[in-house]
């Protein structure tokens, strides 16, 4: 059960972890709302020039017209409209000192992990299949990267995965030295590099 009545004093590190979750949960929700609004504009007028249609490479309208934009039979941004409020709620609860059970935190980690994988799949589809990028979708990809790295850092640090002693010792050293953060930065740099290598000057044309 959730210990809503038992609040704990947040350590500074916890404040930053949960605060980061809250900020990016809000960013994800705002961007999902913007994308949904743009989708409605496009449905009303297929020739509409959207705010995120900058050039031939950075063009939301082109991406929205592909099957990848509605993988489950409805626009992908609706997933964000449903999912990010949950992230925000969890982050607010954690900031308020609520202690969630281990199974719930692991479930949240799995859920965000699946969301991140979906965001990365869409990213690679945009770069190498559609060959057009949606600027707001790139923000979602970055947002999901920050969310999955944050919740994973928290769960690894507090060993919510129930790792065995020796394995946990190695993981704690990994986390304490900030290697997980370094991995996240490296992953983001790699994604940026792939975009630049693929599109080059066309990004600004």
C-alpha positions, -999 to +999 in steps of 0.1 A: +000+000+000+010+036-005+022+054+027+004+086+021+003+094+058+040+089+063+060+117+049+098+119+049+121+149+048+136+151+013+173+151+009+188+176-015+195+148-041+159+135-039+146+170-044+166+173-076+156+139-088+119+144-082+120+180-093+136+169-126+108+144-131+082+171-124+098+197-148+101+172-177+067+157-170+052+193-174+073+199-205+061+166-220+025+174-213+028+209-228+045+196-260+019+168-263-009+195-261+008+216-287+012+186-311-025+177-306-035+212-314-013+211-345-029+178-355-063+194-353-052+222-375-039+197-401-071+178-400-091+209-407-067+220-435-043+195-449-023+224-465-020+243-433+015+256-424+021+246-388+042+265-363+067+236-362+071+234-400+103+253-404+118+238-436+119+206-456+138+187-429+122+202-398+085+198-407+059+184-383+032+184-410+051+159-431+057+136-402+021+138-390+009+125-424+028+092-421+016+060-406+043+062-379+024+092-364-006+070-355+010+036-347-019+025-325-047+038-346-048+073-331-023+102-330+008+094-309+005+126-290-026+113-272-003+089-255+016+118-240-017+135-230-026+104-210+009+095-197+026+127-187-001+137-161+007+104-144+044+113-143+035+147-129+013+132-102+040+107-092+066+135-091+045+158-070+037+129-046+074+121-042+083+158-037+056+158-010+073+129+008+051+101-002+069+067-001+057+044-028+062+007-026+090-010-045+067-027-070+051+006-079+085+023-085+097-007-106+064-005-126+070+033-131+105+025-144+091-001-168+064+022-180+088+051-187+112+026-202+086+015-227+078+051-234+114+059-240+118+030-264+088+041-283+102+077-285+136+063-298+118+041-324+100+072-337+133+091-337+150+065-358+120+062-381+121+100-386+158+101-393+163+071-415+128+062-429+107+093-432+138+115-434+120+144-420+121+156-384+093+169-361+109+196-338+084+190-311+089+153-313+126+158-307+117+176-275+096+146-265+126+123-272+148+145-250+121+146-223+117+108-222+155+104-220+156+126-189+126+109-173+139+073-178+174+083-167+160+100-136+137+072-124+164+046-132+190+065-112+166+067-082+157+030-083+193+019-088+206+042-060+180+029-035+182-007-049+145-009-056+153-037-080+165-059-052+199-066-067+221-091-049+248-078-026+278-080-050+259-067-080+244-039-059+278-029-047+291-025-083+259-006-092+262+017-062+298+025-073+286+031-108+259+055-097+280+073-070+306+081-096+280+096-119+286+071-147+249+068-153+246+105-159+276+104-182+259+076-201+228+098-205+248+128-217+267+105-242+234+091-255+220+125-261+252+136-278+250+105-300+214+113-311+224+148-319+254+136-339+232+112-359+209+140-369+237+163-379+255+135-399+222+126-416+209+161-425+239+184-422+233+219-435+198+210-446+187+215-410+192+252-414+182+255-451 
